[in-house]
């Protein structure tokens, strides 16, 4: 594990950014993962998905987790949510072991996971009702959270009447309505088009700024991770291990115009170097032109 909390050889942090991270480190630790290992047992033997993963998340911090395909990002999110057990190590929320799902954690998946037979308001009310709150109290509470995500006018609509971004906002409101300590998000914007995705990123930051919540956000998109996060946890694949924990030097509040800033570009260069290291290997395969099969007769030759 390369445990670095800066971006050496790329960009020095400004005084403003250094002050922000000093303040962050003085906050209470909400989530602590110690030497987490997850092993799956199959008919063909054992597969290690996560190996000795360790990190801490502070109060009101926004942490993104990235890594190549197969690095165990989603597995980690499910373990943190209590949806899966683990083989070794510790996972502590407010100093107490996570042993299953709980209202102290909210989860948003890539799929919208809304109940199609319930209205928007009823979907948000669901978690409150499952925790014993009566309908008369859950209804007004749900309306407050719909107002927070900007969907109060769609309270009586059904999921099939909403756009993809609106559905995901309902999912976020439903995850937040129980006022969890931590919000876990597993590639929640992965299925959205680029324009809607950008809007949802900005909307999520606005929500995060206005409520007391710590966010752990799984993504494969480097730009998204840099735009959202205070710190980025980089995992390597097979098995998933921590390569580096990077403090994002891009000042807050974040704007889309910052994607071309030196801080943003330097951070992205560092992430790309970690996730896609350049390997010069001579290919032993025959040229692709020799392996192509022509299925139909072509009248004209093309370059």
N, C-alpha and C positions, 0 to 999 in steps of 0.2 A: 504494500500500500504506500502510495506517495501522498503523504498528508500535508498538503500545502494550502494555506489559507489566503493566498494572494495570487497574482499573475506575474511571476518573475520573468524578466527578459521580454516582457510585452508592453506593460504600461504601469506606471506608478499611479497610485490612487491619489486623488485630490484631497486637500485638507477636509473638505466637506464630507467626502465619502469615508475617510478614515474616522471622522467623528461619528458618523452614522453607525459604523460597525462597532466602535467602542461602546456606544450606547446600547446596541443590540446585545453585545456579549454580557452586559450587566443585568439583562432581564433574566427572569426565572426560566429554567429549563423545563419545557413542557413534555417533550418526547426525548427519550434516550434509548438508543439501540446499541447493545453491547455484544460484539462477536456473534451476530446472528447467522445461523447456518440453517439452510433448508434443504433436505434431501428427499427426493421422491423415490419410492420403491416400486419397481415394475417387474414384469415377468422376465425381462432381460437383464435385470440387475438394478443397481442404484444410480441415480442421476442427481448430482449436486447442483441445485439452482442458485443458491446463495451461499457464500463462504465468508465467515468472519467479518460481516458487515457491521461497522460501528460509526455512529454519528449522533449529534445532539441537535435538537431544534428548540429555539427559544420562543418565548411568548411574543405573539403577533409577528412572527417571522414568516416570510414566504420562501419556501425551499422548493426548488425543482430538482427532479431526479431524471437523468438522461443516461443513455448508453446504447451500444449497438443492439440489434435484434438478438434476442435470446439471452440478454444479460440479467433477466429476472426482475425487471422494473415492476411489472404487474403483479408478480408473485409477492414482491416486497409490499406493495400497496395492500394486497389482500391479507397479508400477515399483520400489518399495522391496523387494519380494520377489524381483525379478529375473525376473519372469514376462513383463514387457514391456520393450522398450527405450525410449529417450527421444530427443528431437530436439535438445536443447541443455541446457547447464548441467552440473552435477556432482551425483552421489549417492555419498557416502562413508560407509562403515561402518568405524569405527576407523581413519579416515584413508585407507582403501583404496577404490578405485572399485568399485561394485557392477556386475558385468557379466553376471550370470545368477543362477539359484537357488543356494543354498548352505546347508549345515547350520548356519551362523551366524545364520540367520533361520528362525523357525517361522511358519507361516501357518494361520490358522483362518478359514474362510469361513462365510457364512450357512447354506449347505447343509452337512449333516453330513459328506459325502464319505467315509463309512466303507465298507470293503469288506464287503458283506453275507455273503460266504461265509467270512469270518474271524471268530473270536471276538473279544471285547473285548480280551483280552490279546494276541492275534495282531495285531490292528489297531495296538496301541501298539508292538509289536515290529517292525512293518514298516520303519520308518525306520532302526532299528538294523541290521536285516538288510541293507538297501540300502547301508549304510555299511560292510559287511564284518564285522559282529559275528556270531559263531556263535549258534545257537539256545540252547545251554546257558547262555550269558552274557546273551543278550538277554531271556530269560524272566524271570529274577530282577530285572533292571533295569526291565522293564516293570511288574512287580508293585509296585515302589517308587513309581512314578509313579501307578499306579492307587490306591494307598493315599493319596497326596497329594490326589487329586481325590475321594476317598471312594467308590471303586467296586471296592475289592479283592474284595468278595463277589460281584461280577458278572463276574469275570475270564473265566469260561467261557461266558458268555451271548453270544448273537448280537445284532447291532444291532436286528433287528426285535422283539426282546424288551424293548427299552429305551424309556423315555419320551424326549421331545425334549430335555429338559434333561440327561438322562443321556448321550444320544448326543453332545451338545456337550461334555460333560466328557471323554468319550473322545477327541474331536477335540483338545481342549486338551492332554490327556496325551500324545497322539501328537505334537503340535507341540513339546512341551517335552522329550520323552525324549532328544533329541539335544543338550540343554542349549545352545540357541542364545543369542546375545548379545541378540537382540531378538525379541519376539513381535508379529507383525502380525495384527490381527483386523479383518475386514471385515464389519461389522454381524452379529456372530456370534449375537446374541440376537434378531434381528429377526423370526424365525419363531415365537418362543415366546409363550405367553400371558403376561399381565401378572404373575401371581403367580410363575410359574416364572422369568420374566425377572428379577424382583427378587431371587429366591433366587440366581440365577446371577451377578448383579452382586456380591452380597455374597460369594459363593464365590470369584469371580475376585480380589477384593481380598484375601481371605485367602491365596490361592495366591501372589499377587504379594508379599505381605508376608513370605512364608516362603522365597522363592528369589531368587537374583540374576538378575533379568530386567528388561529395559526393555520397556514396552508402548506400541505405537502402535495406537490403537483407533478405527476408523471407525464413526460412527453418525449417524443423522439425528434422534435423540431428545435434546432439550436436557437433560431431567432426568437421563438416563443419563450424558451427558457431564459434567455438573456433579458427579454423585455419584461418578464414577470418577476423574476427571482431576486431576493437578497443574496442568496447563495445557491450554488449549483453543485449537487453531488453527482459525480461521474462514475459510472460503473463499467467494468469491463466484462466481457462475456465468457461463459463456459469455464468455470462457474462465475456467477456475479460477485465481483469483489470491488471494493472502493479503490479507484485510481487516484482521485483528487477531489478536494472540496474547495470550490472557487468562490471567492467573494466578488460579486458583480460590481465593477466600478462605475457603472452608468448611474448618474444622479437621479434621484426621485424629486418630484413626480415624473413619471415616464411619459414620453410623447413619441408618436410614430416617427417623427422627424429625427429621432436619435439613432435610428438604425444605421445611419451613415456616419455617426460620430466616431472619432478615434477610439473612445472607450469601448463602444459596441463592437467595432470591427476587430479590435485587439482581443476581446473576450472570445469572439467567435473563432478567430484564428487559433486560440489556445484550445478550445473545445474540439475543433476539427483535427488538430494535431494529436489529441488524446484518443478520439474515437476512430479516426481514419488515418492512422499512421502510414506514411509513404513507405512502401516496401518495393524495392527494385528486384523483381524476379524475372528471369528469362522464361518465357512461355514455352512449354514443351508441346503445346497443342499445334496441330497443323492450322494454317491460315483459314479464316472463316470462309473465304471464297471457295476453298477446296472441299469444305464440309457441307455447303449449301446444296439442297436438293430442289430442282425445278419441277414444280407440280403441273404447270401448264405451259403450252407453247406461247412464247412472247414474240409479237410481231416486230417490235422495235427494241433495239438495244438501248439501255440507259446506263448512265454513269452512276 
